[in-house]
Amino acid sequence: MPEFTAEEIIANEEREEAESIKYNLRSTDIWLFRMVLELWEIGKTKGLWTNADITDDALKQKASDWKAKLERLEELGE
């Protein structure tokens, strides 16, 4: 009989993935990014920055990467 079920293996892998993402985010001051991202989204939703956009490509990429990590954590229930 296997030591772990398929469900347990998947749950363990997802838990390890979540911990890895959280560690990575903590090491990049993610709290600051979360605050800025939230303010940006609120501003765009309320029309405060209707024509605003991030013009720096490196910043766009970093924002996209961080947002993807946060979304993955939500998917994992974190």
mmCIF file of the N, C-alpha and C atoms, coordinates in Angstrom:
data_MODEL
# 
_entry.id   MODEL 
# 
loop_
_atom_site.group_PDB 
_atom_site.id 
_atom_site.type_symbol 
_atom_site.label_atom_id 
_atom_site.label_alt_id 
_atom_site.label_comp_id 
_atom_site.label_asym_id 
_atom_site.label_entity_id 
_atom_site.label_seq_id 
_atom_site.pdbx_PDB_ins_code 
_atom_site.Cartn_x 
_atom_site.Cartn_y 
_atom_site.Cartn_z 
_atom_site.occupancy 
_atom_site.B_iso_or_equiv 
_atom_site.pdbx_formal_charge 
_atom_site.auth_seq_id 
_atom_site.auth_comp_id 
_atom_site.auth_asym_id 
_atom_site.auth_atom_id 
_atom_site.pdbx_PDB_model_num 
ATOM 1   N N  . MET A 1 1  ? 0.847   -1.179 0.000   1.00 0.00 ? 1  MET A N  1 
ATOM 2   C CA . MET A 1 1  ? 0.000   0.000  0.000   1.00 0.00 ? 1  MET A CA 1 
ATOM 3   C C  . MET A 1 1  ? 0.895   1.245  0.000   1.00 0.00 ? 1  MET A C  1 
ATOM 4   N N  . PRO A 1 2  ? 0.554   2.241  -0.856  1.00 0.00 ? 2  PRO A N  1 
ATOM 5   C CA . PRO A 1 2  ? 1.397   3.437  -0.925  1.00 0.00 ? 2  PRO A CA 1 
ATOM 6   C C  . PRO A 1 2  ? 1.354   4.234  0.375   1.00 0.00 ? 2  PRO A C  1 
ATOM 7   N N  . GLU A 1 3  ? 2.460   4.926  0.625   1.00 0.00 ? 3  GLU A N  1 
ATOM 8   C CA . GLU A 1 3  ? 2.572   5.722  1.852   1.00 0.00 ? 3  GLU A CA 1 
ATOM 9   C C  . GLU A 1 3  ? 1.606   6.903  1.846   1.00 0.00 ? 3  GLU A C  1 
ATOM 10  N N  . PHE A 1 4  ? 1.391   7.499  0.638   1.00 0.00 ? 4  PHE A N  1 
ATOM 11  C CA . PHE A 1 4  ? 0.486   8.637  0.500   1.00 0.00 ? 4  PHE A CA 1 
ATOM 12  C C  . PHE A 1 4  ? -0.478  8.385  -0.651  1.00 0.00 ? 4  PHE A C  1 
ATOM 13  N N  . THR A 1 5  ? -1.688  8.909  -0.516  1.00 0.00 ? 5  THR A N  1 
ATOM 14  C CA . THR A 1 5  ? -2.650  8.824  -1.614  1.00 0.00 ? 5  THR A CA 1 
ATOM 15  C C  . THR A 1 5  ? -2.305  9.893  -2.644  1.00 0.00 ? 5  THR A C  1 
ATOM 16  N N  . ALA A 1 6  ? -2.889  9.762  -3.833  1.00 0.00 ? 6  ALA A N  1 
ATOM 17  C CA . ALA A 1 6  ? -2.655  10.757 -4.881  1.00 0.00 ? 6  ALA A CA 1 
ATOM 18  C C  . ALA A 1 6  ? -3.104  12.133 -4.412  1.00 0.00 ? 6  ALA A C  1 
ATOM 19  N N  . GLU A 1 7  ? -4.220  12.199 -3.692  1.00 0.00 ? 7  GLU A N  1 
ATOM 20  C CA . GLU A 1 7  ? -4.732  13.471 -3.183  1.00 0.00 ? 7  GLU A CA 1 
ATOM 21  C C  . GLU A 1 7  ? -3.763  14.091 -2.178  1.00 0.00 ? 7  GLU A C  1 
ATOM 22  N N  . GLU A 1 8  ? -3.189  13.266 -1.319  1.00 0.00 ? 8  GLU A N  1 
ATOM 23  C CA . GLU A 1 8  ? -2.230  13.762 -0.332  1.00 0.00 ? 8  GLU A CA 1 
ATOM 24  C C  . GLU A 1 8  ? -0.963  14.281 -1.004  1.00 0.00 ? 8  GLU A C  1 
ATOM 25  N N  . ILE A 1 9  ? -0.526  13.582 -2.035  1.00 0.00 ? 9  ILE A N  1 
ATOM 26  C CA . ILE A 1 9  ? 0.665   14.011 -2.773  1.00 0.00 ? 9  ILE A CA 1 
ATOM 27  C C  . ILE A 1 9  ? 0.418   15.370 -3.424  1.00 0.00 ? 9  ILE A C  1 
ATOM 28  N N  . ILE A 1 10 ? -0.747  15.529 -4.061  1.00 0.00 ? 10 ILE A N  1 
ATOM 29  C CA . ILE A 1 10 ? -1.095  16.803 -4.702  1.00 0.00 ? 10 ILE A CA 1 
ATOM 30  C C  . ILE A 1 10 ? -1.191  17.912 -3.659  1.00 0.00 ? 10 ILE A C  1 
ATOM 31  N N  . ALA A 1 11 ? -1.841  17.622 -2.535  1.00 0.00 ? 11 ALA A N  1 
ATOM 32  C CA . ALA A 1 11 ? -1.974  18.623 -1.461  1.00 0.00 ? 11 ALA A CA 1 
ATOM 33  C C  . ALA A 1 11 ? -0.609  19.040 -0.934  1.00 0.00 ? 11 ALA A C  1 
ATOM 34  N N  . ASN A 1 12 ? 0.300   18.070 -0.756  1.00 0.00 ? 12 ASN A N  1 
ATOM 35  C CA . ASN A 1 12 ? 1.653   18.382 -0.284  1.00 0.00 ? 12 ASN A CA 1 
ATOM 36  C C  . ASN A 1 12 ? 2.414   19.238 -1.295  1.00 0.00 ? 12 ASN A C  1 
ATOM 37  N N  . GLU A 1 13 ? 2.279   18.904 -2.583  1.00 0.00 ? 13 GLU A N  1 
ATOM 38  C CA . GLU A 1 13 ? 2.963   19.678 -3.623  1.00 0.00 ? 13 GLU A CA 1 
ATOM 39  C C  . GLU A 1 13 ? 2.432   21.103 -3.667  1.00 0.00 ? 13 GLU A C  1 
ATOM 40  N N  . GLU A 1 14 ? 1.111   21.265 -3.536  1.00 0.00 ? 14 GLU A N  1 
ATOM 41  C CA . GLU A 1 14 ? 0.527   22.605 -3.550  1.00 0.00 ? 14 GLU A CA 1 
ATOM 42  C C  . GLU A 1 14 ? 0.958   23.404 -2.323  1.00 0.00 ? 14 GLU A C  1 
ATOM 43  N N  . ARG A 1 15 ? 1.048   22.752 -1.183  1.00 0.00 ? 15 ARG A N  1 
ATOM 44  C CA . ARG A 1 15 ? 1.493   23.417 0.042   1.00 0.00 ? 15 ARG A CA 1 
ATOM 45  C C  . ARG A 1 15 ? 2.949   23.880 -0.111  1.00 0.00 ? 15 ARG A C  1 
ATOM 46  N N  . GLU A 1 16 ? 3.785   23.019 -0.676  1.00 0.00 ? 16 GLU A N  1 
ATOM 47  C CA . GLU A 1 16 ? 5.184   23.383 -0.903  1.00 0.00 ? 16 GLU A CA 1 
ATOM 48  C C  . GLU A 1 16 ? 5.294   24.524 -1.909  1.00 0.00 ? 16 GLU A C  1 
ATOM 49  N N  . GLU A 1 17 ? 4.463   24.489 -2.959  1.00 0.00 ? 17 GLU A N  1 
ATOM 50  C CA . GLU A 1 17 ? 4.474   25.561 -3.945  1.00 0.00 ? 17 GLU A CA 1 
ATOM 51  C C  . GLU A 1 17 ? 4.066   26.881 -3.298  1.00 0.00 ? 17 GLU A C  1 
ATOM 52  N N  . ALA A 1 18 ? 3.023   26.854 -2.481  1.00 0.00 ? 18 ALA A N  1 
ATOM 53  C CA . ALA A 1 18 ? 2.552   28.063 -1.806  1.00 0.00 ? 18 ALA A CA 1 
ATOM 54  C C  . ALA A 1 18 ? 3.633   28.622 -0.894  1.00 0.00 ? 18 ALA A C  1 
ATOM 55  N N  . GLU A 1 19 ? 4.301   27.766 -0.143  1.00 0.00 ? 19 GLU A N  1 
ATOM 56  C CA . GLU A 1 19 ? 5.368   28.225 0.742   1.00 0.00 ? 19 GLU A CA 1 
ATOM 57  C C  . GLU A 1 19 ? 6.511   28.843 -0.049  1.00 0.00 ? 19 GLU A C  1 
ATOM 58  N N  . SER A 1 20 ? 6.846   28.248 -1.179  1.00 0.00 ? 20 SER A N  1 
ATOM 59  C CA . SER A 1 20 ? 7.905   28.780 -2.027  1.00 0.00 ? 20 SER A CA 1 
ATOM 60  C C  . SER A 1 20 ? 7.527   30.159 -2.567  1.00 0.00 ? 20 SER A C  1 
ATOM 61  N N  . ILE A 1 21 ? 6.295   30.309 -3.026  1.00 0.00 ? 21 ILE A N  1 
ATOM 62  C CA . ILE A 1 21 ? 5.831   31.592 -3.544  1.00 0.00 ? 21 ILE A CA 1 
ATOM 63  C C  . ILE A 1 21 ? 5.843   32.640 -2.435  1.00 0.00 ? 21 ILE A C  1 
ATOM 64  N N  . LYS A 1 22 ? 5.329   32.276 -1.259  1.00 0.00 ? 22 LYS A N  1 
ATOM 65  C CA . LYS A 1 22 ? 5.286   33.227 -0.145  1.00 0.00 ? 22 LYS A CA 1 
ATOM 66  C C  . LYS A 1 22 ? 6.700   33.661 0.260   1.00 0.00 ? 22 LYS A C  1 
ATOM 67  N N  . TYR A 1 23 ? 7.633   32.716 0.295   1.00 0.00 ? 23 TYR A N  1 
ATOM 68  C CA . TYR A 1 23 ? 9.014   33.054 0.636   1.00 0.00 ? 23 TYR A CA 1 
ATOM 69  C C  . TYR A 1 23 ? 9.567   34.042 -0.387  1.00 0.00 ? 23 TYR A C  1 
ATOM 70  N N  . ASN A 1 24 ? 9.329   33.760 -1.667  1.00 0.00 ? 24 ASN A N  1 
ATOM 71  C CA . ASN A 1 24 ? 9.819   34.631 -2.725  1.00 0.00 ? 24 ASN A CA 1 
ATOM 72  C C  . ASN A 1 24 ? 9.199   36.016 -2.626  1.00 0.00 ? 24 ASN A C  1 
ATOM 73  N N  . LEU A 1 25 ? 7.915   36.077 -2.369  1.00 0.00 ? 25 LEU A N  1 
ATOM 74  C CA . LEU A 1 25 ? 7.237   37.366 -2.269  1.00 0.00 ? 25 LEU A CA 1 
ATOM 75  C C  . LEU A 1 25 ? 7.715   38.153 -1.048  1.00 0.00 ? 25 LEU A C  1 
ATOM 76  N N  . ARG A 1 26 ? 7.912   37.469 0.072   1.00 0.00 ? 26 ARG A N  1 
ATOM 77  C CA . ARG A 1 26 ? 8.402   38.153 1.271   1.00 0.00 ? 26 ARG A CA 1 
ATOM 78  C C  . ARG A 1 26 ? 9.777   38.754 1.036   1.00 0.00 ? 26 ARG A C  1 
ATOM 79  N N  . SER A 1 27 ? 10.566  38.091 0.244   1.00 0.00 ? 27 SER A N  1 
ATOM 80  C CA . SER A 1 27 ? 11.921  38.582 0.005   1.00 0.00 ? 27 SER A CA 1 
ATOM 81  C C  . SER A 1 27 ? 11.947  39.763 -0.960  1.00 0.00 ? 27 SER A C  1 
ATOM 82  N N  . THR A 1 28 ? 10.807  40.109 -1.554  1.00 0.00 ? 28 THR A N  1 
ATOM 83  C CA . THR A 1 28 ? 10.756  41.236 -2.486  1.00 0.00 ? 28 THR A CA 1 
ATOM 84  C C  . THR A 1 28 ? 9.810   42.331 -2.008  1.00 0.00 ? 28 THR A C  1 
ATOM 85  N N  . ASP A 1 29 ? 9.601   42.410 -0.696  1.00 0.00 ? 29 ASP A N  1 
ATOM 86  C CA . ASP A 1 29 ? 8.741   43.445 -0.119  1.00 0.00 ? 29 ASP A CA 1 
ATOM 87  C C  . ASP A 1 29 ? 7.360   43.469 -0.770  1.00 0.00 ? 29 ASP A C  1 
ATOM 88  N N  . ILE A 1 30 ? 6.727   42.306 -0.848  1.00 0.00 ? 30 ILE A N  1 
ATOM 89  C CA . ILE A 1 30 ? 5.451   42.190 -1.531  1.00 0.00 ? 30 ILE A CA 1 
ATOM 90  C C  . ILE A 1 30 ? 4.363   43.018 -0.872  1.00 0.00 ? 30 ILE A C  1 
ATOM 91  N N  . TRP A 1 31 ? 4.466   43.280 0.406   1.00 0.00 ? 31 TRP A N  1 
ATOM 92  C CA . TRP A 1 31 ? 3.424   44.082 1.063   1.00 0.00 ? 31 TRP A CA 1 
ATOM 93  C C  . TRP A 1 31 ? 3.301   45.442 0.396   1.00 0.00 ? 31 TRP A C  1 
ATOM 94  N N  . LEU A 1 32 ? 4.439   46.016 0.012   1.00 0.00 ? 32 LEU A N  1 
ATOM 95  C CA . LEU A 1 32 ? 4.420   47.311 -0.658  1.00 0.00 ? 32 LEU A CA 1 
ATOM 96  C C  . LEU A 1 32 ? 3.761   47.184 -2.028  1.00 0.00 ? 32 LEU A C  1 
ATOM 97  N N  . PHE A 1 33 ? 4.105   46.132 -2.745  1.00 0.00 ? 33 PHE A N  1 
ATOM 98  C CA . PHE A 1 33 ? 3.499   45.926 -4.053  1.00 0.00 ? 33 PHE A CA 1 
ATOM 99  C C  . PHE A 1 33 ? 1.990   45.739 -3.937  1.00 0.00 ? 33 PHE A C  1 
ATOM 100 N N  . ARG A 1 34 ? 1.542   44.958 -2.959  1.00 0.00 ? 34 ARG A N  1 
ATOM 101 C CA . ARG A 1 34 ? 0.098   44.750 -2.791  1.00 0.00 ? 34 ARG A CA 1 
ATOM 102 C C  . ARG A 1 34 ? -0.621  46.077 -2.584  1.00 0.00 ? 34 ARG A C  1 
ATOM 103 N N  . MET A 1 35 ? -0.072  46.926 -1.765  1.00 0.00 ? 35 MET A N  1 
ATOM 104 C CA . MET A 1 35 ? -0.694  48.212 -1.491  1.00 0.00 ? 35 MET A CA 1 
ATOM 105 C C  . MET A 1 35 ? -0.751  49.067 -2.760  1.00 0.00 ? 35 MET A C  1 
ATOM 106 N N  . VAL A 1 36 ? 0.354   49.135 -3.472  1.00 0.00 ? 36 VAL A N  1 
ATOM 107 C CA . VAL A 1 36 ? 0.402   49.940 -4.689  1.00 0.00 ? 36 VAL A CA 1 
ATOM 108 C C  . VAL A 1 36 ? -0.546  49.373 -5.739  1.00 0.00 ? 36 VAL A C  1 
ATOM 109 N N  . LEU A 1 37 ? -0.564  48.065 -5.897  1.00 0.00 ? 37 LEU A N  1 
ATOM 110 C CA . LEU A 1 37 ? -1.449  47.442 -6.879  1.00 0.00 ? 37 LEU A CA 1 
ATOM 111 C C  . LEU A 1 37 ? -2.911  47.724 -6.551  1.00 0.00 ? 37 LEU A C  1 
ATOM 112 N N  . GLU A 1 38 ? -3.261  47.626 -5.287  1.00 0.00 ? 38 GLU A N  1 
ATOM 113 C CA . GLU A 1 38 ? -4.638  47.894 -4.871  1.00 0.00 ? 38 GLU A CA 1 
ATOM 114 C C  . GLU A 1 38 ? -5.017  49.352 -5.147  1.00 0.00 ? 38 GLU A C  1 
ATOM 115 N N  . LEU A 1 39 ? -4.139  50.272 -4.802  1.00 0.00 ? 39 LEU A N  1 
ATOM 116 C CA . LEU A 1 39 ? -4.408  51.686 -5.069  1.00 0.00 ? 39 LEU A CA 1 
ATOM 117 C C  . LEU A 1 39 ? -4.535  51.947 -6.570  1.00 0.00 ? 39 LEU A C  1 
ATOM 118 N N  . TRP A 1 40 ? -3.691  51.307 -7.351  1.00 0.00 ? 40 TRP A N  1 
ATOM 119 C CA . TRP A 1 40 ? -3.733  51.456 -8.808  1.00 0.00 ? 40 TRP A CA 1 
ATOM 120 C C  . TRP A 1 40 ? -5.073  50.966 -9.354  1.00 0.00 ? 40 TRP A C  1 
ATOM 121 N N  . GLU A 1 41 ? -5.498  49.787 -8.912  1.00 0.00 ? 41 GLU A N  1 
ATOM 122 C CA . GLU A 1 41 ? -6.766  49.222 -9.395  1.00 0.00 ? 41 GLU A CA 1 
ATOM 123 C C  . GLU A 1 41 ? -7.952  50.088 -8.975  1.00 0.00 ? 41 GLU A C  1 
ATOM 124 N N  . ILE A 1 42 ? -7.950  50.567 -7.743  1.00 0.00 ? 42 ILE A N  1 
ATOM 125 C CA . ILE A 1 42 ? -9.028  51.447 -7.274  1.00 0.00 ? 42 ILE A CA 1 
ATOM 126 C C  . ILE A 1 42 ? -9.049  52.724 -8.099  1.00 0.00 ? 42 ILE A C  1 
ATOM 127 N N  . GLY A 1 43 ? -7.894  53.295 -8.323  1.00 0.00 ? 43 GLY A N  1 
ATOM 128 C CA . GLY A 1 43 ? -7.808  54.525 -9.108  1.00 0.00 ? 43 GLY A CA 1 
ATOM 129 C C  . GLY A 1 43 ? -8.317  54.344 -10.524 1.00 0.00 ? 43 GLY A C  1 
ATOM 130 N N  . LYS A 1 44 ? -7.958  53.242 -11.163 1.00 0.00 ? 44 LYS A N  1 
ATOM 131 C CA . LYS A 1 44 ? -8.423  52.991 -12.525 1.00 0.00 ? 44 LYS A CA 1 
ATOM 132 C C  . LYS A 1 44 ? -9.928  52.725 -12.533 1.00 0.00 ? 44 LYS A C  1 
ATOM 133 N N  . THR A 1 45 ? -10.429 51.954 -11.555 1.00 0.00 ? 45 THR A N  1 
ATOM 134 C CA . THR A 1 45 ? -11.848 51.629 -11.482 1.00 0.00 ? 45 THR A CA 1 
ATOM 135 C C  . THR A 1 45 ? -12.690 52.886 -11.282 1.00 0.00 ? 45 THR A C  1 
ATOM 136 N N  . LYS A 1 46 ? -12.218 53.775 -10.456 1.00 0.00 ? 46 LYS A N  1 
ATOM 137 C CA . LYS A 1 46 ? -12.971 54.993 -10.158 1.00 0.00 ? 46 LYS A CA 1 
ATOM 138 C C  . LYS A 1 46 ? -12.703 56.116 -11.169 1.00 0.00 ? 46 LYS A C  1 
ATOM 139 N N  . GLY A 1 47 ? -11.920 55.819 -12.177 1.00 0.00 ? 47 GLY A N  1 
ATOM 140 C CA . GLY A 1 47 ? -11.667 56.799 -13.220 1.00 0.00 ? 47 GLY A CA 1 
ATOM 141 C C  . GLY A 1 47 ? -10.661 57.869 -12.862 1.00 0.00 ? 47 GLY A C  1 
ATOM 142 N N  . LEU A 1 48 ? -9.916  57.670 -11.803 1.00 0.00 ? 48 LEU A N  1 
ATOM 143 C CA . LEU A 1 48 ? -8.931  58.679 -11.403 1.00 0.00 ? 48 LEU A CA 1 
ATOM 144 C C  . LEU A 1 48 ? -7.769  58.747 -12.387 1.00 0.00 ? 48 LEU A C  1 
ATOM 145 N N  . TRP A 1 49 ? -7.457  57.625 -12.976 1.00 0.00 ? 49 TRP A N  1 
ATOM 146 C CA . TRP A 1 49 ? -6.345  57.566 -13.920 1.00 0.00 ? 49 TRP A CA 1 
ATOM 147 C C  . TRP A 1 49 ? -6.822  56.934 -15.225 1.00 0.00 ? 49 TRP A C  1 
ATOM 148 N N  . THR A 1 50 ? -7.822  57.511 -15.841 1.00 0.00 ? 50 THR A N  1 
ATOM 149 C CA . THR A 1 50 ? -8.421  56.896 -17.027 1.00 0.00 ? 50 THR A CA 1 
ATOM 150 C C  . THR A 1 50 ? -7.417  56.692 -18.150 1.00 0.00 ? 50 THR A C  1 
ATOM 151 N N  . ASN A 1 51 ? -6.468  57.571 -18.286 1.00 0.00 ? 51 ASN A N  1 
ATOM 152 C CA . ASN A 1 51 ? -5.480  57.432 -19.362 1.00 0.00 ? 51 ASN A CA 1 
ATOM 153 C C  . ASN A 1 51 ? -4.108  57.011 -18.848 1.00 0.00 ? 51 ASN A C  1 
ATOM 154 N N  . ALA A 1 52 ? -4.047  56.656 -17.577 1.00 0.00 ? 52 ALA A N  1 
ATOM 155 C CA . ALA A 1 52 ? -2.758  56.306 -16.979 1.00 0.00 ? 52 ALA A CA 1 
ATOM 156 C C  . ALA A 1 52 ? -2.316  54.911 -17.398 1.00 0.00 ? 52 ALA A C  1 
ATOM 157 N N  . ASP A 1 53 ? -1.034  54.737 -17.479 1.00 0.00 ? 53 ASP A N  1 
ATOM 158 C CA . ASP A 1 53 ? -0.464  53.428 -17.790 1.00 0.00 ? 53 ASP A CA 1 
ATOM 159 C C  . ASP A 1 53 ? 0.978   53.420 -17.298 1.00 0.00 ? 53 ASP A C  1 
ATOM 160 N N  . ILE A 1 54 ? 1.460   52.224 -17.002 1.00 0.00 ? 54 ILE A N  1 
ATOM 161 C CA . ILE A 1 54 ? 2.871   52.075 -16.641 1.00 0.00 ? 54 ILE A CA 1 
ATOM 162 C C  . ILE A 1 54 ? 3.653   52.067 -17.947 1.00 0.00 ? 54 ILE A C  1 
ATOM 163 N N  . THR A 1 55 ? 4.632   52.932 -18.076 1.00 0.00 ? 55 THR A N  1 
ATOM 164 C CA . THR A 1 55 ? 5.370   53.012 -19.333 1.00 0.00 ? 55 THR A CA 1 
ATOM 165 C C  . THR A 1 55 ? 6.717   52.298 -19.279 1.00 0.00 ? 55 THR A C  1 
ATOM 166 N N  . ASP A 1 56 ? 7.220   52.028 -18.106 1.00 0.00 ? 56 ASP A N  1 
ATOM 167 C CA . ASP A 1 56 ? 8.506   51.352 -17.962 1.00 0.00 ? 56 ASP A CA 1 
ATOM 168 C C  . ASP A 1 56 ? 8.302   49.846 -18.144 1.00 0.00 ? 56 ASP A C  1 
ATOM 169 N N  . ASP A 1 57 ? 8.927   49.270 -19.170 1.00 0.00 ? 57 ASP A N  1 
ATOM 170 C CA . ASP A 1 57 ? 8.732   47.851 -19.473 1.00 0.00 ? 57 ASP A CA 1 
ATOM 171 C C  . ASP A 1 57 ? 9.192   46.922 -18.355 1.00 0.00 ? 57 ASP A C  1 
ATOM 172 N N  . ALA A 1 58 ? 10.315  47.260 -17.709 1.00 0.00 ? 58 ALA A N  1 
ATOM 173 C CA . ALA A 1 58 ? 10.808  46.422 -16.612 1.00 0.00 ? 58 ALA A CA 1 
ATOM 174 C C  . ALA A 1 58 ? 9.824   46.437 -15.450 1.00 0.00 ? 58 ALA A C  1 
ATOM 175 N N  . LEU A 1 59 ? 9.257   47.599 -15.153 1.00 0.00 ? 59 LEU A N  1 
ATOM 176 C CA . LEU A 1 59 ? 8.273   47.707 -14.082 1.00 0.00 ? 59 LEU A CA 1 
ATOM 177 C C  . LEU A 1 59 ? 7.000   46.952 -14.436 1.00 0.00 ? 59 LEU A C  1 
ATOM 178 N N  . LYS A 1 60 ? 6.580   47.051 -15.691 1.00 0.00 ? 60 LYS A N  1 
ATOM 179 C CA . LYS A 1 60 ? 5.405   46.300 -16.151 1.00 0.00 ? 60 LYS A CA 1 
ATOM 180 C C  . LYS A 1 60 ? 5.614   44.805 -15.938 1.00 0.00 ? 60 LYS A C  1 
ATOM 181 N N  . GLN A 1 61 ? 6.797   44.313 -16.297 1.00 0.00 ? 61 GLN A N  1 
ATOM 182 C CA . GLN A 1 61 ? 7.090   42.887 -16.159 1.00 0.00 ? 61 GLN A CA 1 
ATOM 183 C C  . GLN A 1 61 ? 7.096   42.470 -14.699 1.00 0.00 ? 61 GLN A C  1 
ATOM 184 N N  . LYS A 1 62 ? 7.704   43.292 -13.834 1.00 0.00 ? 62 LYS A N  1 
ATOM 185 C CA . LYS A 1 62 ? 7.748   42.972 -12.411 1.00 0.00 ? 62 LYS A CA 1 
ATOM 186 C C  . LYS A 1 62 ? 6.336   42.952 -11.835 1.00 0.00 ? 62 LYS A C  1 
ATOM 187 N N  . ALA A 1 63 ? 5.518   43.940 -12.193 1.00 0.00 ? 63 ALA A N  1 
ATOM 188 C CA . ALA A 1 63 ? 4.140   43.997 -11.718 1.00 0.00 ? 63 ALA A CA 1 
ATOM 189 C C  . ALA A 1 63 ? 3.361   42.772 -12.192 1.00 0.00 ? 63 ALA A C  1 
ATOM 190 N N  . SER A 1 64 ? 3.556   42.392 -13.421 1.00 0.00 ? 64 SER A N  1 
ATOM 191 C CA . SER A 1 64 ? 2.881   41.217 -13.970 1.00 0.00 ? 64 SER A CA 1 
ATOM 192 C C  . SER A 1 64 ? 3.310   39.939 -13.243 1.00 0.00 ? 64 SER A C  1 
ATOM 193 N N  . ASP A 1 65 ? 4.597   39.803 -12.972 1.00 0.00 ? 65 ASP A N  1 
ATOM 194 C CA . ASP A 1 65 ? 5.112   38.632 -12.260 1.00 0.00 ? 65 ASP A CA 1 
ATOM 195 C C  . ASP A 1 65 ? 4.546   38.552 -10.850 1.00 0.00 ? 65 ASP A C  1 
ATOM 196 N N  . TRP A 1 66 ? 4.557   39.666 -10.131 1.00 0.00 ? 66 TRP A N  1 
ATOM 197 C CA . TRP A 1 66 ? 4.050   39.681 -8.754  1.00 0.00 ? 66 TRP A CA 1 
ATOM 198 C C  . TRP A 1 66 ? 2.564   39.381 -8.724  1.00 0.00 ? 66 TRP A C  1 
ATOM 199 N N  . LYS A 1 67 ? 1.827   39.974 -9.655  1.00 0.00 ? 67 LYS A N  1 
ATOM 200 C CA . LYS A 1 67 ? 0.377   39.748 -9.704  1.00 0.00 ? 67 LYS A CA 1 
ATOM 201 C C  . LYS A 1 67 ? 0.091   38.267 -9.960  1.00 0.00 ? 67 LYS A C  1 
ATOM 202 N N  . ALA A 1 68 ? 0.832   37.647 -10.859 1.00 0.00 ? 68 ALA A N  1 
ATOM 203 C CA . ALA A 1 68 ? 0.640   36.224 -11.150 1.00 0.00 ? 68 ALA A CA 1 
ATOM 204 C C  . ALA A 1 68 ? 0.913   35.374 -9.904  1.00 0.00 ? 68 ALA A C  1 
ATOM 205 N N  . LYS A 1 69 ? 1.942   35.728 -9.143  1.00 0.00 ? 69 LYS A N  1 
ATOM 206 C CA . LYS A 1 69 ? 2.244   34.980 -7.921  1.00 0.00 ? 69 LYS A CA 1 
ATOM 207 C C  . LYS A 1 69 ? 1.127   35.137 -6.898  1.00 0.00 ? 69 LYS A C  1 
ATOM 208 N N  . LEU A 1 70 ? 0.599   36.353 -6.753  1.00 0.00 ? 70 LEU A N  1 
ATOM 209 C CA . LEU A 1 70 ? -0.503  36.565 -5.825  1.00 0.00 ? 70 LEU A CA 1 
ATOM 210 C C  . LEU A 1 70 ? -1.745  35.790 -6.252  1.00 0.00 ? 70 LEU A C  1 
ATOM 211 N N  . GLU A 1 71 ? -2.031  35.781 -7.539  1.00 0.00 ? 71 GLU A N  1 
ATOM 212 C CA . GLU A 1 71 ? -3.184  35.029 -8.035  1.00 0.00 ? 71 GLU A CA 1 
ATOM 213 C C  . GLU A 1 71 ? -3.006  33.532 -7.801  1.00 0.00 ? 71 GLU A C  1 
ATOM 214 N N  . ARG A 1 72 ? -1.797  33.036 -7.966  1.00 0.00 ? 72 ARG A N  1 
ATOM 215 C CA . ARG A 1 72 ? -1.543  31.612 -7.730  1.00 0.00 ? 72 ARG A CA 1 
ATOM 216 C C  . ARG A 1 72 ? -1.738  31.271 -6.262  1.00 0.00 ? 72 ARG A C  1 
ATOM 217 N N  . LEU A 1 73 ? -1.304  32.148 -5.366  1.00 0.00 ? 73 LEU A N  1 
ATOM 218 C CA . LEU A 1 73 ? -1.528  31.925 -3.944  1.00 0.00 ? 73 LEU A CA 1 
ATOM 219 C C  . LEU A 1 73 ? -3.025  31.860 -3.644  1.00 0.00 ? 73 LEU A C  1 
ATOM 220 N N  . GLU A 1 74 ? -3.815  32.731 -4.270  1.00 0.00 ? 74 GLU A N  1 
ATOM 221 C CA . GLU A 1 74 ? -5.265  32.691 -4.070  1.00 0.00 ? 74 GLU A CA 1 
ATOM 222 C C  . GLU A 1 74 ? -5.830  31.364 -4.560  1.00 0.00 ? 74 GLU A C  1 
ATOM 223 N N  . GLU A 1 75 ? -5.348  30.891 -5.710  1.00 0.00 ? 75 GLU A N  1 
ATOM 224 C CA . GLU A 1 75 ? -5.797  29.601 -6.239  1.00 0.00 ? 75 GLU A CA 1 
ATOM 225 C C  . GLU A 1 75 ? -5.490  28.465 -5.263  1.00 0.00 ? 75 GLU A C  1 
ATOM 226 N N  . LEU A 1 76 ? -4.357  28.587 -4.584  1.00 0.00 ? 76 LEU A N  1 
ATOM 227 C CA . LEU A 1 76 ? -3.946  27.557 -3.634  1.00 0.00 ? 76 LEU A CA 1 
ATOM 228 C C  . LEU A 1 76 ? -4.621  27.724 -2.262  1.00 0.00 ? 76 LEU A C  1 
ATOM 229 N N  . GLY A 1 77 ? -5.454  28.757 -2.150  1.00 0.00 ? 77 GLY A N  1 
ATOM 230 C CA . GLY A 1 77 ? -6.186  28.964 -0.903  1.00 0.00 ? 77 GLY A CA 1 
ATOM 231 C C  . GLY A 1 77 ? -5.379  29.666 0.167   1.00 0.00 ? 77 GLY A C  1 
ATOM 232 N N  . GLU A 1 78 ? -4.343  30.361 -0.229  1.00 0.00 ? 78 GLU A N  1 
ATOM 233 C CA . GLU A 1 78 ? -3.476  31.068 0.734   1.00 0.00 ? 78 GLU A CA 1 
ATOM 234 C C  . GLU A 1 78 ? -3.866  32.509 0.839   1.00 0.00 ? 78 GLU A C  1 
# 
